[in-house]
Amino acid sequence: MLVEKDENFRTEVLDYYRKAPVIVQKIMQSNEKNEELDSLYRNLVQKCVSLLKEEKYEEEKQHYVNVYRSLLEKYNC
């Protein structure tokens, strides 16, 4: 599992799980929630799944972290 092999990535994922409820709450309160959720599905979920299927693990981890950090900044978390 990716989080077990990379302590830095594990830390990012654990931080995400702590802050995700706040991010989701802010998205759901946004007037553009549908667009934001669609964008996250396409640009995070589908992209990460695709990278994992291609066994591009390091690229997937970096993409996940980049999207997460952009959400933190966007929603002031």
VOGU-3710 file (C-alpha; in Angstrom, 3 decimals, decimal comma):
1> mlvekdenfr> 0,000/0,000/0,000  1,345/3,431/-0,931  0,870/5,050/2,465  2,746/2,281/4,242  5,843/2,675/2,086  6,118/6,464/2,153  5,978/8,230/5,518  5,661/11,709/3,963  2,748/10,602/1,824  1,174/8,894/4,828
11> tevldyyrka> 1,381/12,176/6,752  -0,302/14,046/3,884  -3,095/11,467/3,678  -3,727/11,566/7,427  -3,800/15,358/7,298  -6,270/15,134/4,403  -8,586/12,907/6,450  -8,549/15,425/9,295  -9,255/18,418/7,054  -11,472/16,849/4,385
21> pvivqkimqs> -14,740/17,373/6,300  -14,076/21,129/6,407  -13,182/21,215/2,718  -16,337/19,269/1,816  -18,476/21,540/3,975  -17,075/24,617/2,232  -17,599/23,058/-1,189  -21,200/22,168/-0,323  -21,856/25,754/0,777  -20,446/27,127/-2,454
31> nekneeldsl> -22,674/28,355/-5,273  -20,436/26,358/-7,610  -20,559/23,072/-5,702  -21,678/20,959/-8,669  -18,878/22,249/-10,856  -16,333/21,795/-8,073  -17,458/18,235/-7,331  -17,398/17,348/-11,036  -13,931/18,832/-11,323  -12,672/16,876/-8,324
41> yrnlvqkcvs> -14,058/13,669/-9,720  -12,429/14,202/-13,102  -9,174/15,798/-11,980  -8,553/13,870/-8,787  -10,425/10,577/-8,658  -10,290/9,588/-12,310  -6,749/10,889/-12,767  -5,444/9,027/-9,696  -7,184/5,801/-10,682  -5,716/6,066/-14,160
51> llkeekyeee> -2,200/6,647/-12,820  -2,522/3,718/-10,426  -3,674/1,414/-13,225  -0,598/2,474/-15,179  1,516/1,756/-12,098  2,724/5,357/-12,012  2,719/5,431/-8,242  5,032/8,363/-7,639  3,186/10,494/-10,183  -0,129/9,546/-8,572
61> kqhyvnvyrs> 1,079/10,468/-5,097  2,370/13,826/-6,279  -0,874/14,567/-8,119  -2,926/13,681/-5,019  -0,798/15,935/-2,817  -0,917/18,799/-5,321  -4,708/18,681/-5,580  -5,038/18,408/-1,809  -2,782/21,414/-1,239  -4,665/23,462/-3,819
71> llekync> -7,925/22,668/-1,997  -6,387/23,762/1,309  -5,397/27,060/-0,247  -8,650/27,579/-2,133  -10,817/26,957/0,934  -8,471/28,518/3,502  -8,073/25,377/5,591
//
